[in-house]
């Protein structure tokens, strides 16, 4: 696992200042503390930070091909590199190393841009082709590894593994993109392909492009892979029973190759427990399992983690986190480089910190909820869709829209009485309804929060555009599959995988994700909804097949998530900070918010009238980003 960076002068062959690329690369030293090096030629500088995992003494980067034509910087792991190595060697390619980096180089020389189709793993890389005077950049299919880029006004195409690499360039434009502020307060993150900055972008998962010297504009991102939504191959119950565990075990197995200590996260939930169970069946030594516990019962899953660890005689490493562990707030804003509002980043940071004390590589269970419909919101979305199927939109809208507007927001009430969001969603189509249901702040709440000036600057833009770009792909899918697809394209990438990448790399820890092996995803997405959601139980497909491997209590208990007690914090130890942050000069001068509504949100929460904790955390993280961005 590594950090990569580069500067390509697209119009001239002027020398790139060594101090400039070095300052950019130094910003990501945490991603690769073991080594760092550079490659220069007129108009080009490539940089790399290395965390040694495989071929510890070999495979230095940037790496030049044996023939001298191509140079690569690469972040990630290619799990089928040995097979590719043998195939390419048989074709006459020469290898000086035993790692996966040189395999990508030779794959590029053999297949060009189509090399990505041959790679199985997680990756973000750039290949400089000296003959073509071009830079080819690519990102893995599911977006496990990040890549940011921008074309600056001086002709520098810059890229890096984190946004802070780009912002270190003195010509980087720090102007914010107005539409992504709207996106952030909907989703809690900035969705691909944009960043919070107007002229910086993320390479989409499963996409690549080539920058050629002489180009004066960024090329279009080219999609080379997508989730097989229209494969028309629905798995049978028998096929799932026969294949799921073996396919998952194979995905786990190929991720256990490392020349450094390896282990797994173990939250006590189904997904990480399944990974630990299968790892223990694949290695003779006990699995190094790492768990975080909380000193507050409703957030603590440690007893379930202990059950799994004891069953498989794992080396179980546990640390307890104080419920008032909120010292990370500003550190998280620094790590994520742009506004990011998933509060589970805090325990994720702590479990990565714990894991790094014992291992250099950890496997995680991320991706299973999106793949096998594990989130509770899928079940609720399905219920809403039954009503939509009975009544056309022309009838639903005049009935439910007024109810949604008039019905009070009762977060304190039993779920059955919390109907405001449901009524609003019923007045919308399927995609709009799901967008409304999973928004941190719904559209009516965002419009109250935003200043009149900022609303005007949006010029009618709404964050539903993030979902609308995928509508063509959703045709023919049932409503739950639509939600799963949307989550895999947005929430999984922008929230979950971003969270894990930054939290793990902050501690120089590599995290591998077997549920997101693209071959497993291509197979698993074809599991039918009626087998994934059974009697209101999500992820039933996976749970049923793991019954011989995991305790019943772990499989079928109520889903807890990896949460922190925000509501209590904002009525207790963080109350004063909340007022200071949200009513600060930084927020007031930003021009984005109604100061009256900011105070109303805090007052309502502090007095126990409403639980506004999710909205307040989203605002607090935005304020921390603005403050730190201004200071830098």
N, C-alpha and C positions, 0 to 999 in steps of 0.2 A: 504494500500500500504506500502511496507516495503523493507528492504534490508536483504539478507541472505548471510551467509558465512559458510565455514566449512573446516576442515582438517581431512582427514581419512588416517591413516597410513596403507597402504594396506598389508604390510608384517609383521609388528610387533605390539605388543600391548604396546608400550611405551607411557608414558603420554605426552600429547601435552601441551606445555608451555602456561599458561594462558595469559601471556603478549603478546605472538605471535598472538593468535587468537583475542585478544582485539585490537591490533594495526591494524589488517586487518579490523575488524568490524568498528573501528573508522573512517576509510576512507569513509564509506558510511552513516555517521550519518545523513546527509541531507535527506536520503531516509526514515528515521524513527526517528524523533526527540523526540517522545513521550516516548519511553522506549527502553531498550536494555538488553539482558540477554544471558546466555550461558548454554550449556549442555556438561558435560565431562564424559568420561569413558576411560579406557585404549585404546590408539590408536585412539581416536576420540574426536573432539571438534566441536560443532555446535554453531553458533552465529546468532543473529537476532537484527535488528533495526525496531521499530514499529512506523507506522503512524496510529493512531487509527481512524477507519472509522465505523465499526460495532462492537457491544458488547464492548463498550469503556472500561469498567472496567474489563471485562473477557478476555478469550482467550490469555493468555500470551504465548510467544514463547521464546525458543524452548518448544514444548508441548509433553508430554508423554501420550500415550494412557492409558485408565483406567486400562487395564490389565498389563501395564508395558512393553509390548513387543516392541512397536514401538515409535520412536521420530521423530518429524517433524519440519522443518523450511520452511516457505511458504511466498511467495510474490505474491499478486494478490487479486482477488475477485472471488468467486464461486457464480454465480447468482441463481443456483437451489439448494443451500445448504439446504433450509428448507424442500424441498421435499425429498432430499436424507437423511436428518436427520430423517424424519418420517419413511422412508423405512428401514433404518438401525436399528432404535430403535425397529421396529416391528420384526426385525430379532434377537433381544436380545442384541444389543450393548448398552453400557452405555455411557451417555454424562454428562460431568461436566460443559459444557459451552453452550452458545447459538450462537456461531459464526460458520464460515465456516471452520476454521482450523481443529477442531476436527472431522468434517464431512469427510475431506480428510483422516485423520488418520484411521477412522473406515472403510472407503471405501477401503483403502489399505488392512486392515486386512481381509475384506470380499472377495475382488476380486483380490488382489495382483496387479501385474503390469497392469492388465486390468482396474483398477480403473479409469484410465484417460478417458476411453470411457464414463464414467458416469458423468463427470464433464463438466459443461457449464460455461465458464468464461475465464478470463485471469489469467495465473499462471506460476510460476516457483517454484518448490519445491524439497526438498530432504527428504526422509524418511529412517531413520536408523532402520533396522530390527535386533534386538538383537539376535533373535533365529538363523537367517541365517548369521549373521555377514556380512551384506551387506548394501549398500547404493543405494537406488533407486532414480533417478533424472528424472524429466519430465518438459517439457515446453509446453505452450498452443499451440493450433492448428495453429494460424496465426502469432505467434511470438510477441505478444504485450508486454510480459514481458521477460526480458533477463536472460541468465544464461551463465557464463563463467567458464571454468575449465582447469586444467592442471595436469599432473602427473610429479612431480618433481624428481630430481635424488636421493633424500633421501627417496623415497618411500611415500611421502606425496601426496595424491590426494587432490587438493585444488579447491574450487569453490566459486563463489560470484556473486552478482547481477551486479557488474561493474568490469572492468579490473583492476582498481586501487586497488581493494581488493587483487587480485592475485599478483600484482607487489610489494605489501608491504611485501610479504614473502621474507626473505633474500636469499632463494635458487632459487627464480624465475629466469629463463633464459631470459634476455632481448634482445637476438639476434633476429633481424628482419627476417621475412620470405620474401625472394626475390620475390616470385611470387605474394604476396599480394600487393607489391608496384606497380607492373604492373596492378593488378586489381584496385587499388585505383585510378590510373591516367586514367583509363577507366571509372569507375562508380562514383567516388567521395566518395566512402566508401569501406570498406573491407567486401566482401560478406561472408555469412555463408558457411561452418562451421569454417572458419579460422579467425584468428585475425592477427594484424600486427606482432605479436610475433610468432616465429617459433614453440614453444612448447605449445601454449595456443589456446584454441578453444571456439567456441560458440556452445551451444546445438541448433540444428536446430528446427524450429517451427514444431509442430506435431511429435516430436521425444522424446524418453526416452532411458535410459539404466540403468543397474545395475552394480555397482562395488562391487566385492566380495573379502573379505580378502583372501589373497594368490595370487591374480592376480598381475602380474607384467607388464601388458600392458593395455592400455585403451581399453575398449570394443567397439564394433561397435554401432553406434547410430541406434536405431530401430524406423522405422516410424510407427506410430499408426493411422495417419489420413492424408488425402490429399484432395485437392480441387477436387470435382467430375467431372473430365474432360471427363470421358467416361460413364456418367450416361445414355446417349441416351434418356434423357427426356427433350426435348426442350419446353420451355414455350410458350403458345399461347398469343396473344395480349389480349384476354379476361381474361386469368388467371392472367396476370400481372396487368391488370386494377382492377381485383377483389381482388387481394391479396397483392400487393406491400406495400401499405400504412399500412395496418393492420399488416403485418409481421414486418415492420420496427418499427411501434409503439410499438409492443410487445417487440422488442429488446431494444428500448429506455426505456420502462416501467420497465423492470427488472434491468436496470442500474440506477434507481432512488432511490434505497433502500440505505439509509445511515443514520447514527446517528449524522451527522455533516452537516454544510451548503453545499448545492449543487447548481451547475449552469451549464453554457455551454459557450464554445467559440462561438463567432459570428463574422466571418470575413466579412460577406456580400456576400459570395459565396453561391452556391446552397446547398452544403452539410451541413455546420454548420447551415444555415438558416432552412433547413428541420428539423434538430434536435431540434432547438429552437421552431419551430412551433408545433411539436408533443409533446414536453415537456409541452408546455403551455396548451395543450388539456388534459394532464394527471394529472395536479396538479392545485389546486385552487389558490395558491399564485403565484404572478408574478415570471417569470423565472429570475434568476440572469445571465445576458448575458454580456460577457466581450469582448471588441473590442479594437484593436490597429489601430490608424490612422497615416499616414505619412504626413509630411509637403511638399510633392512633389506630384503633381496631378496624374501622371501616375502610382504611386504606392499606391494611397489612395482609399480604398473601403468603407470608413466610411459612406458615404451617403446611400449606399445600406444596410449596417448593421442597420442604423437608421430606414429605411423603415420597416424592419422586426420587430425591437424592438418596434416601435410605433404601428404596427398592432397588436401585441400581448401584448402590455402594459408591456413590460419587464422592470425590474430594469436594465437599460443599463449603464454599467460602461465603460467609454472611456478614453483612454490616448493617447496623440499624441507623436510620436517618431520623434526626429530630424533626418533629412535625413543623417546627418553625425554621426550617432550613431555607430561608429566603435570601441568604447573602449572595446567591448566584445571579440575581436579577440583572445587574449591569454587565456581569461577565457573559451571560447568555446573549445579550444584545450585541456585545462585541464579537462573540463567536459566530453568530449567524449573519452578520454583515448587513442585513436588511430586516425590516420588521418581521417578527416571528412569534406567534402567540400560543403555541402548544405548551402548556405548563408542565406536561410530562417530560419536557426537555430537562427539567431539574433532576428527577430521579434517574433519568437516562444518563445524564452526566455523571451521577454518583456511581451507578453500576459499572459504567465504563472505567471510572477511576479505580474502583475495586478490582475489576477484571485485569487491568494492566499491572497490578501488583503480582499477578500469578501467571498470566499468559500474554502472548503478543497477538494471537488470533482468537476470535470468539465467534461462534455461530449463533444466529438469532432466529426467532420464529416469525419475523415480520413478513407480511404478505398473505398469510393464511386467511385472515378475515376478509380481505378483498377477493381472494380467489374462491373461497367456499362459503361466502355470504354469512360471515360471523357477526357482523355488527347488528345491534338491536334496531337501528334505524331502517334496515332492510325489511324487517318484519312489519314495522309501522308503515313504511312506504307501500308494502303489499296490501295492507288493509285499506289505505287511502285509494289505491288503484282499483279495488273492487267497487268502491263508490263511483269512481270516475267511469268505470265500465257500464254502470247502470244508468248514469245520467250524462247526456251530452254537455259539452262546455257551455253551450248557449243557455242551458237551464241551470247548471251549477253556478255559473258566475253571478247571476242576480240573486241567488239564494245565499251563497256562502260568503261572497265579498262583503256585504253589510255585516254579517255575523263576525267575520274576522276583524272588521274595523271597530265594532262595538264591544266585543267580548274582552273582558279584562285579562291582563297577563298575570296568571296566578302560579308563579313558580313554587310557592309554598304548598300548594294544594296537591291532593292525590293526582296521579297521572291522568285518570279518567276525566278529571275536571279541567285539565290544562288544555283547553280546546282552541285557543287563539291561533296558534301556528297551524293546527289542523284545518280550521275553517279557512284560513288564508290559502293554504295549499289546495284545498278542494275547489277554489275558484280559479285554479291555474291548470295548465296541461301537465303531463307526466314529468317532463324535464324541469319545467318551471317549479312544479310542486316539490320535487326533490331538492332543487336549489334552495327554495324557501325553508324547507324543513331542516337542512343541515347548515344554514347560515348562522354564524355567531351573532351578528346583528342582522335582522331581517330588513327588507328594503324600507319599510316605514320607520324603523328604528334608525337606520343610517341617515335617512333624510332629516330626521329630527336632530341628529348629532352633527351633521355637516352644516357649515355656514352657507348662507345664501350665495356668497361669492364663489365658494368652491363648487357648489351644485351647478352653478351657471357654467363654470369652466369645464365640467364634464360633458356639456353639450348633448345631453340625452343618453350618455353611456351608462350601461348597467353591467354588473358583474355576471349577469346571466350569459353574456357573450362568451365567457370562459367555457360554459357547457354547450352553447349553441354551435360552436365550431365542430363539435363531434356528432351533431344530430344525424348526419347522413350515415354514420357508422352504426347508429342505434336502430335503424329500420329493421323490423322483423324480430328484434329481441324482446323477450318478456320484460316487464317493468323492473324486476329485481336484477336481471342481467344488465339492463341499461344502467342501473345505479352502480353495479359492480364495475362495469366498464368505465363509467365516468370517474369513479374513485381511483381506479388503477391509473388513469391518465392525469388525475389532478391531485387528490388527497394523498395517495400513496407516495407520489414523487415529491410534491411540494412540501408535505408535512412529515410523513413517517420517515422516508429515506433521507431527507434533509436533516431531520433531527438526529438520526443515528450516525450519519456521516460526520457531522460537526462535533457531536459529543464524543464519539470514539476517537476521531483524529486529534481532538484537543489533548488526548492522552496517548497519542501515537499507538493506537490500538486498531487492528484491522478487524472488521466485522463482515462475515459472509452470510448470505441469505439463501438457504436451500429452497425455501418455498417459492422463491423468485427465479429459480433456474428456468430459463425460457422454454426448455423442452417440457418441463413439468407444468408450466403455465399453459402451454399449447394443449396439453392433455387435460389438465384439471379444469380449465374454463368451460369444457364441454360437459361437466357434471350438471345434470338438470336441476333447476330450481326446486322442484318438488322433492328431490333427495337431499339438497342442501338445507332447506328449511322444512322441518318436519314437526308439526304440532307446536309451532312457535319457537322451536329450538334451532338456532342458527348453527352452521358449520356441522350439521349432522353427518354429512358424508365423511368428513375427517374423523369425527368423534367415534362413530360406529366402528371404523376400521382400526382405531387405536385402542379399543376396549381390551384386547388381550395384553396391551403394553402399558396401560396407565390405570391408576386407581379411579373408581367410579366418581368419587368426590371431586377429583381434579377435572374430569371430563364434563360433568353435568351440573356443577355448581353455577351460581349466578356470576356472570362476567363482571369483573371489577375494574379492569383497566389499570393504568399506571398513573394514578392521579395524586394530586396534592390538595390540601384543604384550603383552597383559595377563599371560600366564603368566610371561614373563620378568621383567616389572616386579615381580610379587609375590614372586619369588624373589631379586630384586636390590634396585634402588633404592627400591622401595615396601614392602619387607618390614617395616621397623620401623614405618612409618606404619600398615601394616595391623594390626599388633598393638595399637598405640596407639588406633587408631580403633575397631576392633571390640570391644576389651575395655575401652572407655572407660566412664566414669560415665554418659555420655549413653545409651549402649546398655543398660547394666545397669539404669538407673532407668526405661527405657521400659516394661519389663514384658513385652516381646514375645518375648524370646529366652532360650534355655538358654545360659548363659555357658560351660558345659562343651562344648557342641556348637560354639559359636563358636571356641573355642580348638582344638578337634579339626580343624575345617575349615582353619584357618590352618596348623597343624602338618603336616597331611597334604600340603598344597600345598608348604610350605617344604622338606619333606624329599623331595619328588618322588614320594611314594606315590600321589597322585592329582592330576589337574588340576582344581582347584576354582576356577579363575580367574573363570568366569562368575558363580558364586555369591558369591565374595568381592567382585567389583566391584559386584554388586547390593547387598550389605550395606554396602560403603563409601559408595555413593551415598545409601543410606538414612540412614546415620549423619551424613553431611554435611547432608542435609536437616533431620534432627532438630536438629542443633547450630545451624544457621542460623535455623531456625524459633523455637527457644527464645530465641536472642539478640535476635531482632526483637520 
